[in-house]
Amino acid sequence: MGEVVPFKRPKPSQLHKGNTLCRSNFHKWEVLKEKQFDVKQGKLITVYQCKRCGKIKSKAL
């Protein structure tokens, strides 16, 4: 009776952890260092990626 279950379904609170903030536009932005120049515009840009959900935004300097 004391079997160890190898797979246990995660709780909904664990599945959606951090996503509720991103849905309310409270992202946690980090700068991506590998993309710094936009060839089409010919300008330096800063590319941000959300640490929680992976959404990307860019800002021209």
C-alpha positions, -999 to 999 in steps of 0.1 A, spaced: 0 0 0 30 23 4 37 26 -34 55 56 -48 36 71 -77 61 81 -104 39 107 -120 16 130 -101 -5 156 -118 6 191 -107 -18 213 -89 -34 242 -108 -16 266 -86 17 251 -96 7 251 -133 -2 288 -134 25 300 -110 37 335 -122 13 336 -152 -13 356 -134 11 385 -131 19 384 -168 -18 383 -177 -22 416 -157 8 431 -177 32 428 -148 60 411 -167 95 406 -154 116 419 -183 153 409 -189 176 423 -216 187 398 -243 223 405 -251 225 386 -284 201 408 -304 213 444 -303 211 457 -339 181 458 -362 192 454 -398 159 466 -414 159 499 -394 197 502 -392 194 512 -355 205 499 -322 177 483 -303 172 468 -269 153 434 -269 136 424 -237 122 390 -228 98 382 -199 115 358 -175 82 342 -166 62 338 -198 87 343 -226 71 373 -243 95 395 -263 94 433 -267 119 456 -283 128 493 -278 147 514 -303 173 537 -289 
